[in-house]
């Protein structure tokens, strides 16, 4: 073998090794489609998912029932003295700032975190309040069903220590309004105290982009 051929052979071998290294690097760094999109949206895309609950009429209500209309979902409990009523009033005020045809499209949903006291009857009475959004859907279920829904929406709740009677307990809970699109997919979440104007503006922006 001539020195020239040896050099060419070495260069060729080096190129092969370099090529292999590059191939491995590219594979490892390659975008993985939908996973990449999910990680860039701060992990909030993981909110939502399967649940099975019972509505205020005693009918089964699952995540599939969220389809067809955009929804605003709030987790709370009917005995809540202030936080829940405030949030549901905020939800109502936000919806009422929209044009009527958009108001009718929004499905407001209340999900209890206190199924022990929030029976179908209790929830049914609660969602009829004039202070809350028109057509508010009220959902309850077994402890396990409520836990499943809470897990899907990353909601925390725990019975608070109270001095009064056992029946008078308070429940500490996440106070967020979740905005899900007409396919039941997470769009946005509004923190407690977010103004009706801010929520209405986000809803209006969504309607504009999706009409
Ligand atoms: Ni509350």
Boltz pocket constraint, residues with backbone or C-beta under 6 A from the ligand:
constraints:
  - pocket:
      binder: B
      contacts: [[A, 75], [A, 76], [A, 77], [A, 80], [A, 81], [A, 82], [A, 83], [A, 84], [A, 85], [A, 171], [A, 173]]
      max_distance: 6.0
